[in-house]
Amino acid sequence: MQLNILDDLQTKHLTLEARLRVVEHERIEVSEATGRILARSIVNFRDSPAMDVSAMDGYAFRLADLKLADRKKGLARENSKDGDSGGSCFQVTSVAAAGASRLGLSADTAIRIFTGGVVPHGADVVIPRERCREESDCVWVTMPIDEIPIGWNIRRQGENARQGEVGLLAGCCIDGPRMSSIVSMNLEAQIDVSRKVRVTIINTGDELKGMGTPIEPWQIRDSNGPLLESMLRACPWIEWTRVSARDELGEIQTRLKEALEVSDAVLLTGGVSMGDTDHVPAAVRHCGAEVIFHRLAIRPGAPILGAVSSAGQLIMGLPGNPVSVAVTFRRLGLELLDRMAGRLSGRRKFKVQVAGSDSKTLGLVWYRLVQIQADGSALLLANQGSGDIRSLGLSDGFIEVPPGSLSQGMFPFYDWNAV
């Protein structure tokens, strides 16, 4: 059975992914791990919380003492001529601060406790300060005692996680929340992460000129190199270098061979189509790599090439136009590099509602640049083709439109800034 275009695209992508090697692990200090890919799951070295702790600033009591005092108060009120017993005061004997060792609570007394403080032996409720009346050395509970459940405002030992349980799975990218979990759950000050993926960018083209140099009307700025560098810079688990090559087969072959000697992945821009000076496909085959796909039913970026070396290194030949480079690298290249780094959690993927759609369709998978509006909808941007760098710069990402479909309704959205 013939695959539809979207399924064929995904199948080729997964085929290439399965052939790629995953980089080795290395052990580093936790303090240096932000932005890296966790290589070994984190196992809780103790219960979380490690002991019963208070969820509030307040006072720790025995609930039985409160109930007994309440009954005595009721009897006293019945026997009082004016109907007022004066209340029940509990002597405050100590303070349980966060980080301090566990105290003991004597009968008919209270201990002042702060949020995170260990609940004293014998205490089974914590009454918030705002539900108490405080004196210099004693405290009254001002709320109805029958409304207080046992264990109130106490976070029980192990209620978040038990010792020995997996607290954080391998394959995640370490950010602030993940760092908090690692610091809390890992006993040692070092963890295992994936080695940084080494990438070489090779920009091909005789017409390319760098910034700060004179430029003629028939020449263009090399924007693809800085574009890829910027996108890679958002991935702290990648390190890269960038070189240039003229539109000459021998030079491209030399640059590619040199890159494969030191890199896990090589990204080439330009020279990947069918023109007389498009030497990248031949150079890739000359290096002994296997081409998994060359040309896909997509726009922009149809000439894209995906290959794998005999050592499992990724070689991607990206088209020369900036929109094509941005779209194909975001849609295909980043996910391949993710997997080479051992990243399993994946990037954020969600659908957006298209606002202000048009009546255009295409017989290919169509990646259309969009701006995200204040209400979360996606506004289609006018686009003059894969060289339209103005629309590229105005966009927040792109949607993926299936072949033959109107750009109306909900579509997968690929954010330039997704992490």
Secondary structure, 3 states (H helix, E strand, C coil): CCCCHHHHHHHHHHHHHHHCCCCCEEEEEHHHCCCCEECCCEECCCCECCCCEECCCEEEECHHHHHHHHHHHHHHHHHCCCCCCCCCCEEEEEEECECCCCCECCCCEEEEECCCEECCECCCEEEEHHHEEECCCEEEECCCHHHCCCCCCEECCCCCECCCCEEECCCCECCHHHHHHHHHHCCCCEEEEECCEEEEEEEECCCEECCCCCCCCCCEECCHHHHHHHHHHCCCCEEEEEEEECCCHHHHHHHHHHHHHHCCEEEEECCCCCCCCCCHHHHHHHCCCEEEEECCCEECCCCCEEEECCCCCEEEEECCCHHHHHHHHHHHHHHHHHHHCCCCCCCCCEEEEEECCCCCCCCCEEEEEEEECCCCCEEECCCCCCCCHHHHHHCCEEEEECCCCCCCCEEEEEECCCC
